[in-house]
Amino acid sequence: MHQLKVWQEPERGTRRGIKLVAAGVVFAVMSVVFVWGSGVLSDQPAEAVSVAQNAASAGLSLPAKEEPTAIASIPDEIVLTNHVVPEPTANLHDVESIRTELLSNPLNGRDAVLASITLINEGLSRLGKVDTYTAEFFKHEAVDGYMSEPQTVEMKVRQEPFGVYMRWLTTHPGRELLYLEGENEGRILVQPGGWRGRILGALNLDPEGSMAMGDSRYPITTAGLDNFAKRVLEYRETDTGRTSGFECEMLATTSDTNRSIYEFVINYATPDDLKEYRKSIVRIDQDLLLPTHVINFSWPFDDTPEGESLDDRTMVEHYRFENVDCTIHLADAEFDQTNEAYAFQRRR
């Protein structure tokens, strides 16, 4: 597993360390079965070293689990050529006007930001009329200074009341997860795959506890296209208030799976402009009008080795939704732990 040097909020790291120690003590008392590693949902090395001291020495604090990678000086290659953000020049208040504008030129600056907000709001409005949907979700992210293994999961999502079922297709094949808002005392039900699942059965976990968050940056309670889009939207709405310190470019193109997309590339000038990310690539599906592919990059705190690109070195989040089907109707049985197609009935 590749170790990634990152800035991290000291208090968050300290609290997480205390949680992990406490969890380890509880597991030791409960059963020798729990000796397999640092947790059912985590493949992080037991000898992983906290990077909170790096954050303290850099004088930075970040939101939970954001891990930018570099030092005091920012390399020239990522310094923006123009820190002043021009005022919007186009009328971009509906989807058709955005499409018309893009026929002649890419959109830049606040025009691009406003276009992304218009598209996402329209996409969220359409998604709000959907009861259930299915998708495949890919994630590859940095957690506690380490790049976790890439994971692909099959998702079934119910909008109201919120519910999500997941089945891992890679990395942890056989793992299943079920979360239903307002049920099971707010806990998630996890069936580990392989020998762990055969021994342990299904587990009830705190969605924000150390075991559930062992290889994730965000809790399962925020899963799905709706929450994903709202998180992207929040950053773009913040960008509308910036008069300097960032650049945003939008163009119409196609994805590597031949889906028509709008691609936004956002760069920030310094960590003072945005601590969480140095650069973001956001791809909005032209049919769904929702972000389905996002890659985020942190700030470097040491020189980039020769032959390694800055983006490769500092990528901290890579998420992608594929094969989204909003036309399917999922019965309540799809969100029932007693469903015979699921493995939860083996729980102990």
C-alpha positions, 0 to 999 in steps of 0.5 A: 500500500502506497504511503502518502504524506499529508497534512491532517487536522491534529485534533482529528488525528488525536481523536481517531487515535484514541478511538482506534486504541479503544476499539483494539482493547474491546476487540481483544477482550471480546474474542481472539477472532479479532486478531486479523488486523486493524478492523473488519472494514480496514486494510490499513497497516497496523504500523501506520504512523499518524501524520498529525505532527506534520500538520502541526508543524505546517500550522494547518488544520483541515476538515475531517480526513482531507490529506493534502501532500507537500511542504511549506513552499508551493512549486512554481508549476502550480502557481496560477498565472492570473489570480483575478477572477473576471465577472460573469459574461454569459447568461447561464441560468438554464441548461440550453443556454449553457449548451449554446454557449459551449458551441462557440467557446469553452467557459472560464472563471465564474462563467464555468462555475455558474454553469456547473451550479445550474447543471447540478441544480437541474440534475438534483431536481430531476433526481428528486423525482426518482424513487430508487436507482442502481449504480456501480461506484468506484472509489480510490482515496487516501485515508490516514496518510495511505492510499487505500486499495481501489474499490468497486461496489454495486449500489442499490439506493432508495431516496425516501426514506434513505436506504442503501445496499452495497455489494463489493465487486473488487478488493473485498469480494463478498462484503455486503452492507445495508443502511436504512435511515431511521432503523437499526438505531442508526447503525449499519449492517455489514457482512464481511466477505471471505473467512471473516464473514464465515466466522463473524457473521453480520456486524452492527457498526456505528457508521462514523466509528473507527471500524466503519471508517477504516478505509473511507473518507466519508460515512455510508450515511452520505452515500449516493448520487444525491449526497455526492452532487450536493458535496460538489455543489457546496464547493462551487457555490463557495467559489462564486464568492471568490474574486481571486485565487482560483481558475475554472475551465469548462468544456464539453467532451466524452468520457472514457466510457463514451458518455457525453460529459461536461468537464470542469478543471478547477485550480486554486492558487494557494492553500489559503484559497482552499486548504482541502484541494489544490485541484479538482476535476469534475465531470458532469454527465450530460444526460443525468446533469449530475457529477458522476466522476470527480478527482481531487488533488491535495497540496504537496509539501515536498518536491515531486520526484523526477519522473512522477507527476504532481497530480499522481503524487497528490491525488487524494480522492477519485470517485466514479459512478457508472451504469446508473439506472434511474428507471428501475423500481426497487421493491422494499425487499431489496432493502431488507436484511432477510432477503434470501439473495443477501448473506445477512441471515448468517449473522450471529 
